[in-house]
């Protein structure tokens, strides 16, 4: 007789617990995660290494979202990986700069020529394509900017001296 009373009581207790748990999840009490901006990650990278950010790339897969940041100093190149939500430094790799690394930092014109900032290059790219910037890199004296809008991927190349768009590509997002 005791077994017959205990079983329904256990079922009711489990049912109430499940109902409370599911309403907590559905009501939004679970804190929503927000991806940090490229500017926030750039500040974190420069706090780790005093240098110049040459490349920032957002990478997302089904397991983790990260930012990969390349920072150059006078003699070394640092590859840093940060958690995109927490900003926690996940990996740091340091190597000496090669001759080809110098081309990435120096615009095609002379070093006395005034160049636009990464933020200005992004603003220029956003005049051509709306979306979220997933990568910006100064490569061979050109800002290469990648954007995604949920439907298309865009690649916009911006001249760092004139601030003009010199190349634009649009593809369907994978």
C-alpha positions as CSV (number, residue, x, y, z in Angstrom):
1,X,0.0,0.0,0.0
2,X,2.8,2.4,0.8
3,X,4.4,1.8,-2.6
4,X,1.2,2.8,-4.3
5,X,1.1,6.1,-2.5
6,X,4.8,6.8,-3.0
7,X,4.9,6.4,-6.8
8,X,2.2,9.0,-7.5
9,X,3.8,11.4,-5.0
10,X,7.2,10.9,-6.8
11,X,5.6,11.5,-10.2
12,X,3.9,14.7,-9.0
13,X,7.2,16.0,-7.5
14,X,9.1,15.4,-10.7
15,X,6.4,16.9,-12.8
16,X,6.3,20.1,-10.7
17,X,10.2,20.3,-10.8
18,X,10.2,20.0,-14.5
19,X,7.5,22.6,-15.0
20,X,9.4,25.1,-12.8
21,X,12.6,24.4,-14.7
22,X,11.1,24.8,-18.1
23,X,9.3,28.1,-17.3
24,X,12.6,29.5,-16.0
25,X,14.2,28.8,-19.3
26,X,11.3,30.0,-21.3
27,X,10.9,33.2,-19.3
28,X,14.3,34.4,-20.3
29,X,15.9,34.3,-16.9
30,X,18.9,32.5,-18.4
31,X,21.4,35.3,-19.3
32,X,21.8,35.9,-23.0
33,X,25.4,35.8,-24.3
34,X,26.6,38.7,-26.4
35,X,29.6,38.6,-28.8
36,X,32.2,41.3,-28.0
37,X,32.9,43.9,-30.7
38,X,36.2,43.9,-32.7
39,X,37.1,47.2,-30.9
40,X,36.7,45.5,-27.5
41,X,38.9,42.6,-28.6
42,X,41.5,45.0,-30.1
43,X,41.8,46.7,-26.7
44,X,42.2,43.3,-25.0
45,X,44.9,42.3,-27.5
46,X,46.8,45.5,-27.0
47,X,46.7,45.0,-23.3
48,X,48.4,41.7,-23.8
49,X,51.0,42.9,-26.4
50,X,52.1,46.5,-27.0
51,X,52.1,46.7,-30.7
52,X,50.0,47.3,-33.8
53,X,47.0,45.1,-34.7
54,X,47.5,43.9,-38.2
55,X,44.6,41.5,-38.5
56,X,41.4,40.7,-36.6
57,X,39.1,37.8,-37.6
58,X,35.9,36.5,-36.1
59,X,35.5,32.7,-36.4
60,X,32.4,30.8,-35.4
61,X,31.7,27.1,-35.5
62,X,29.2,24.9,-33.6
63,X,31.5,24.5,-30.6
64,X,33.0,28.0,-30.0
65,X,33.1,31.5,-31.3
66,X,36.6,33.1,-31.2
67,X,38.5,36.1,-32.4
68,X,41.9,35.6,-33.9
69,X,44.1,38.7,-33.6
70,X,47.6,39.3,-35.1
71,X,49.7,41.9,-33.4
72,X,53.0,43.1,-34.7
73,X,55.8,44.7,-32.7
74,X,59.1,46.0,-34.0
75,X,60.6,42.5,-34.0
76,X,57.9,39.9,-33.4
77,X,54.5,38.8,-34.5
78,X,51.9,37.6,-32.0
79,X,48.9,35.4,-32.8
80,X,46.3,35.6,-30.1
81,X,43.0,33.8,-29.8
82,X,40.2,35.2,-27.6
83,X,36.8,33.8,-26.6
84,X,34.3,36.0,-28.5
85,X,31.9,36.1,-25.5
86,X,34.1,36.5,-22.5
87,X,37.2,38.1,-24.0
88,X,39.4,35.5,-22.3
89,X,42.8,34.9,-23.9
90,X,42.7,31.3,-25.0
91,X,46.0,31.0,-26.9
92,X,49.1,33.1,-27.5
93,X,51.8,32.4,-30.0
94,X,54.9,34.5,-30.6
95,X,57.3,34.4,-33.5
96,X,59.9,36.6,-35.1
97,X,58.8,38.8,-38.0
98,X,59.9,37.7,-41.4
99,X,60.6,40.0,-44.3
100,X,57.1,39.4,-45.7
101,X,55.5,40.6,-42.5
102,X,56.9,44.1,-43.1
103,X,54.8,44.4,-46.3
104,X,51.6,43.9,-44.2
105,X,52.2,47.0,-42.1
106,X,53.6,49.5,-44.6
107,X,51.2,51.0,-47.2
108,X,52.3,51.0,-50.8
109,X,53.2,54.7,-50.6
110,X,56.0,56.1,-48.4
111,X,55.6,55.9,-44.6
112,X,55.3,59.7,-44.4
113,X,52.0,59.6,-46.3
114,X,49.0,59.9,-44.0
115,X,46.8,56.8,-44.0
116,X,43.2,56.2,-42.8
117,X,42.5,54.2,-39.6
118,X,40.9,50.8,-39.5
119,X,37.7,52.4,-38.3
120,X,37.6,54.8,-41.2
121,X,38.2,51.9,-43.6
122,X,35.3,50.0,-42.0
123,X,33.0,53.1,-42.4
124,X,34.0,53.2,-46.1
125,X,33.2,49.5,-46.6
126,X,29.8,49.9,-44.9
127,X,28.9,52.5,-47.5
128,X,29.1,49.7,-50.1
129,X,27.8,46.7,-48.1
130,X,25.7,46.6,-44.9
131,X,26.4,43.8,-42.5
132,X,28.7,42.7,-39.6
133,X,32.4,43.0,-40.1
134,X,34.0,39.5,-39.6
135,X,37.6,40.4,-40.7
136,X,39.8,43.3,-41.3
137,X,43.4,43.0,-42.3
138,X,46.0,45.4,-43.7
139,X,47.7,43.2,-46.4
140,X,50.2,44.4,-49.0
141,X,49.2,48.0,-48.2
142,X,45.4,47.4,-48.7
143,X,42.7,47.1,-46.0
144,X,40.8,43.9,-46.7
145,X,37.4,43.9,-45.0
146,X,35.0,41.0,-44.9
147,X,31.3,41.5,-44.0
148,X,28.3,39.2,-43.6
149,X,24.6,40.1,-43.5
150,X,23.0,36.6,-43.1
151,X,22.4,36.2,-46.8
152,X,25.6,37.4,-48.5
153,X,29.3,37.6,-47.8
154,X,31.1,40.8,-49.0
155,X,34.8,41.5,-49.5
156,X,35.7,45.1,-49.7
157,X,39.3,46.4,-50.4
158,X,40.0,49.9,-49.3
159,X,43.0,52.0,-50.2
160,X,44.6,53.2,-46.9
161,X,45.8,56.5,-48.4
162,X,42.8,57.7,-50.5
163,X,40.1,55.9,-48.5
164,X,38.5,54.7,-51.7
165,X,37.1,51.3,-52.4
166,X,39.3,49.6,-54.9
167,X,37.7,46.2,-55.1
168,X,34.3,44.8,-54.1
169,X,33.0,41.2,-54.2
170,X,29.6,39.7,-53.2
171,X,28.9,36.0,-52.7
172,X,26.1,34.0,-51.2
173,X,26.9,33.2,-47.6
174,X,27.8,29.6,-46.9
